[in-house]
Amino acid sequence: MRSTTVGDAGASASTTAPGGLLGRLGAVMADRARWVFGFWLILSVALGAAAPSVFDSLAGAGWQADGSESVQVRDLAQEHFGGNSAAAVQVVIHSDTATMDSPQAQALVGDITAILHADSRFGAIVAPVPGQSVSRDGHTGILLAGANASTDDMVTAVTDLGPQLKDLATDGFEIYPTGASALWSDFNKANHDAMLKAEMFSWPVTLAIMVLAFGSLVAAGLPLLLTLTGLIASAGGLVLLNHFTPISVWAMNFAMMFALALGIDYALFLVSRFRDAVRGDTPARTAVAVTMATAGKAVLLSGLTVLVSLSAVLVVPAPAVRTMAVGIMFAVSFVLLATLTLLPAVLGALGKRVNAGSLPYVARQQHRSPAFAKWGELLHRRPWPFAIGSLLVLIALAIPATSLKVAMPSIQVVPADSSVRQGYELVQREFGMGAPGMLQIVAPESAASEVVRITGSDTRIGMVTPPQPAADGSGLVMIQATPTVDPSDPAMGDIVDSLRTALPDDALVGGAVAENLDLQQALNDYLPLVVGIILVLGFLLLLVALRAPLIALLGAGVSLLSTAAAFGVAKLVFQDGHGAGLLGFTPQGFLDGWGPVFFFAMIFAIAMDYTVFLLATAKEHYERSGDPAVAHIDGIAHSGRVIAAAAAVMVAVFFTFALADPLPPKEMGIILGVAVLLDAVLIRLILLPVLLRLTGHAAWWSPRWLRKVLPDISFAH
């Protein structure tokens, strides 16, 4: 028999494809390869046209807790006080020789004001005021530009006008835009540069691992082609989606990394299975159908598990966090769609040519790895030493996580030479440690004197400004208070809480620092709910896929071990500073506050990815043999190489982000890289197979009533 190619569509269409719905889908994709290629070409070109603008188009802020007291203050400030909110921009002007009342300084203030007035995104412009926003020596002043747009638009405004403002820095004057909007503008740029740098390192490393895993240039290139197609489509799709709802630029950052890793995982699993199925005289069309009916089913369930895990993050009332999850889900959906449609079409067209450009050892390579078969047999003979050893390592690494501290990022998340950090440090030097973290209090005019008295009586407050009445006659006043401690000092939380307790009920405390504290509190409050949702949904998906409650429970439960161990390592590295010199960063003394919620969802999604691959393969062999020993050993023998190669790719991709200068991508890369390494080696290739060995038939048992309720999903062919 000859392999089916694109031209064989008519002949092969009459042959019933094996493997149920997904098997038939694979056969249709192989039969209609030209149509599939055309669809993806049109989609890639259409969405790809928007893809280059993705980093410029997406939103730059959204780091807030919707409905919080600090967000209420920001809204009131924008409505009644000329935009003097947490989103306002402070332009720091400094000269070693001239003072703010000099003609040169006044002319410079006029030039800055003219640039800002010409942009409708800025509200009221307040020149430096002696005694408030001019330093004691007169050499430093802060010009306030109110926010007349959303927080996202203000970040874009700083990005757009920042170069013009810096160009005015002549004749011995320095100019630095600062504030929350400027911080996110500088950070997003540094983060974008770091992500591109990491991507440049990760692609060659990934290709090298793929060649070693497949031993074929064509087979190795397919996962990269598939993932690149999915990324282009998702980038363009995010640009279009941003027109309907603001999407954080971080969404694309995470999506690039996560979709690259998962896309390669999915393609690796399918291509590996196809190469085994197409051996001998098996037609390519049949091999595609068999591949989709087995490995394709596992990929679909894995993708759904990833999407379900990330969807739990959507309950957190923080736009940036939600849209990061949306961005990853968007990219994963495109990659999953390409895996289930484009890849089968490519495999059907290639047939045995999938092995083109093979290295010498490929002819001897088997889908059932002899090395992993021996490993499975060793675990079967001596399960307890390996189980206890892996548990001890995971528990030892997880213990530090019990004292992990989290907080919103400090100024150290941006490079030392960034404009916003230089301005921040200048403000601290000239106005005091707490000056960059000024608190804003909005209250009725009748309560102004009491608010000033209570706020000024707090010894941790260095200065309180006179009440500023609202210009629109709303009867509100704004009072600003400068703490004596650094904005990232843990004492700031106590200061804000004390003021909110002591002040009248109709006085609201806000400001950029308060927004960070409120967001951190929301993240802490929602973490247990997110974890609970992810665990329950992960268990239910495994239960539906495997129809076996015990192994579904164990599969979901052991994922907590690698997650806890990864956060333990995060505590040692990012909180305690172990290895900080080697990795090139200064520890903040805490992990960035969004880490536990978001990293938990991502780590669990990846862990379940491997869980589905291993358990689906084991169930396939249990269905064929009815022997738990065969399921245990052959499950590892047939999936071990794929899991090891996929983990190697993920670790390589994630660890390249450790090269980033900004701290958040570094945290992301190291934590996820460690999690994948621990999960693949200690859990998926040791602990979970041992649990299969120890539970035997019970692992696959299901009560009759449950079997009647659940759909009949079979992995055997």
VENTA-V478073 format. One record per backbone hydrogen bond with DSSP energy under -1.0 kcal/mol. CO is the residue of the C=O (numbers start at 1). NH is the residue of the N-H. If there is no record, write none. Layout:
CO/NH + CO/NH
This chain:
5/8 + 6/9 + 8/12 + 9/13 + 12/15 + 19/23 + 20/24 + 21/25 + 22/26 + 23/27 + 24/28 + 25/29 + 26/30 + 27/31 + 28/32 + 32/36 + 33/37 + 34/38 + 35/39 + 36/40 + 37/41 + 38/42 + 39/43 + 40/44 + 41/45 + 42/46 + 43/47 + 44/48 + 45/49 + 47/50 + 47/51 + 50/53 + 51/54 + 53/57 + 54/58 + 59/249 + 62/64 + 62/320 + 65/68 + 68/72 + 69/73 + 70/74 + 71/75 + 72/76 + 73/77 + 74/78 + 75/79 + 76/80 + 77/81 + 77/83 + 81/84 + 82/124 + 83/85 + 83/147 + 85/88 + 89/145 + 90/178 + 91/143 + 92/176 + 93/141 + 94/174 + 99/102 + 102/106 + 103/107 + 104/108 + 105/109 + 106/110 + 107/111 + 108/112 + 109/113 + 110/114 + 111/115 + 112/116 + 113/117 + 114/118 + 116/119 + 119/122 + 121/148 + 124/146 + 126/144 + 129/132 + 129/133 + 133/142 + 135/138 + 138/100 + 139/95 + 140/135 + 141/93 + 143/91 + 144/126 + 145/89 + 146/123 + 150/154 + 151/155 + 152/156 + 153/157 + 154/158 + 155/159 + 156/160 + 157/161 + 158/162 + 161/165 + 162/166 + 163/167 + 165/168 + 166/169 + 168/170 + 170/173 + 174/94 + 176/92 + 178/90 + 179/183 + 180/184 + 181/185 + 182/186 + 183/187 + 184/188 + 185/189 + 186/190 + 187/191 + 188/192 + 189/193 + 190/194 + 191/195 + 192/196 + 193/197 + 194/198 + 195/199 + 196/200 + 197/201 + 198/202 + 199/203 + 201/205 + 202/206 + 203/207 + 204/208 + 205/209 + 206/210 + 207/211 + 208/212 + 209/213 + 210/214 + 211/215 + 215/359 + 216/220 + 217/221 + 218/222 + 221/225 + 222/226 + 223/227 + 224/228 + 225/229 + 226/230 + 227/231 + 228/232 + 229/233 + 230/234 + 231/235 + 232/236 + 233/237 + 234/238 + 235/239 + 236/240 + 237/241 + 238/242 + 240/243 + 241/244 + 241/245 + 247/59 + 248/251 + 249/253 + 250/254 + 251/255 + 252/256 + 253/257 + 254/258 + 255/259 + 256/260 + 257/261 + 258/262 + 259/263 + 260/264 + 261/265 + 262/266 + 263/267 + 264/268 + 265/269 + 266/270 + 267/271 + 268/272 + 269/273 + 270/274 + 271/275 + 272/276 + 273/277 + 274/278 + 279/282 + 283/287 + 284/288 + 285/289 + 286/290 + 287/291 + 288/292 + 289/293 + 290/294 + 291/296 + 294/298 + 295/299 + 296/300 + 297/301 + 298/302 + 299/303 + 300/304 + 301/305 + 302/306 + 303/307 + 304/308 + 305/309 + 306/310 + 307/311 + 310/313 + 311/314 + 312/315 + 313/316 + 316/318 + 317/66 + 318/322 + 319/323 + 320/324 + 321/325 + 322/326 + 323/327 + 324/328 + 325/329 + 326/330 + 327/331 + 328/332 + 329/333 + 330/334 + 331/335 + 332/336 + 333/337 + 334/338 + 335/339 + 336/340 + 338/343 + 341/345 + 342/346 + 343/347 + 344/348 + 345/349 + 346/350 + 347/351 + 350/353 + 351/354 + 352/355 + 353/356 + 356/218 + 357/217 + 359/362 + 361/364 + 362/365 + 367/369 + 369/373 + 370/374 + 371/375 + 372/376 + 373/377 + 374/378 + 375/379 + 376/380 + 377/381 + 378/382 + 383/387 + 384/388 + 385/389 + 386/390 + 387/391 + 388/392 + 389/393 + 390/394 + 391/395 + 392/396 + 393/397 + 394/398 + 395/399 + 398/401 + 399/402 + 400/403 + 401/404 + 405/591 + 407/593 + 410/413 + 411/414 + 415/418 + 418/422 + 419/423 + 420/424 + 421/425 + 422/426 + 423/427 + 424/428 + 425/429 + 426/430 + 427/431 + 428/432 + 432/435 + 434/437 + 439/481 + 440/510 + 441/479 + 442/508 + 443/477 + 444/447 + 445/448 + 447/451 + 448/452 + 449/453 + 450/454 + 451/455 + 452/456 + 453/457 + 455/458 + 458/461 + 460/484 + 463/482 + 468/478 + 470/473 + 475/445 + 476/470 + 477/443 + 478/468 + 479/441 + 480/465 + 481/439 + 482/462 + 482/463 + 486/489 + 489/492 + 490/493 + 491/495 + 492/496 + 493/497 + 494/498 + 495/499 + 496/500 + 497/501 + 498/502 + 499/503 + 504/507 + 508/442 + 510/440 + 511/515 + 512/516 + 513/517 + 514/518 + 515/519 + 516/520 + 517/521 + 518/522 + 519/523 + 520/524 + 521/525 + 522/526 + 523/527 + 526/530 + 527/531 + 528/532 + 529/533 + 530/534 + 531/535 + 532/536 + 533/537 + 534/538 + 535/539 + 536/540 + 537/541 + 538/542 + 539/543 + 540/544 + 541/545 + 542/546 + 543/547 + 548/552 + 549/553 + 550/554 + 551/555 + 552/556 + 553/557 + 554/558 + 557/560 + 558/561 + 559/563 + 560/564 + 561/565 + 562/566 + 563/567 + 564/568 + 565/569 + 566/570 + 567/571 + 568/572 + 569/573 + 570/574 + 571/576 + 572/578 + 574/589 + 577/580 + 579/583 + 580/584 + 580/585 + 591/407 + 592/595 + 594/598 + 595/599 + 596/600 + 597/601 + 598/602 + 599/603 + 600/604 + 601/605 + 602/606 + 603/607 + 604/608 + 605/609 + 606/610 + 607/611 + 608/612 + 609/613 + 610/614 + 611/615 + 612/616 + 613/617 + 614/618 + 615/619 + 616/620 + 617/621 + 618/622 + 619/623 + 620/624 + 621/625 + 622/626 + 627/631 + 628/632 + 629/633 + 630/634 + 631/635 + 632/636 + 633/637 + 634/638 + 635/639 + 636/640 + 637/369 + 639/643 + 640/644 + 641/645 + 642/646 + 643/647 + 644/648 + 645/649 + 646/650 + 647/651 + 648/652 + 649/653 + 650/654 + 651/655 + 652/656 + 654/657 + 655/658 + 656/659 + 657/660 + 662/666 + 663/667 + 664/668 + 665/669 + 666/670 + 667/671 + 668/672 + 669/673 + 670/674 + 671/675 + 672/676 + 673/677 + 674/678 + 675/679 + 676/680 + 677/681 + 678/682 + 679/683 + 679/684 + 680/685 + 682/687 + 683/688 + 686/690 + 687/691 + 688/692 + 689/693 + 690/694 + 691/695 + 692/696 + 695/698 + 696/699 + 697/700 + 699/551 + 703/707 + 704/708 + 705/709 + 706/710 + 711/713
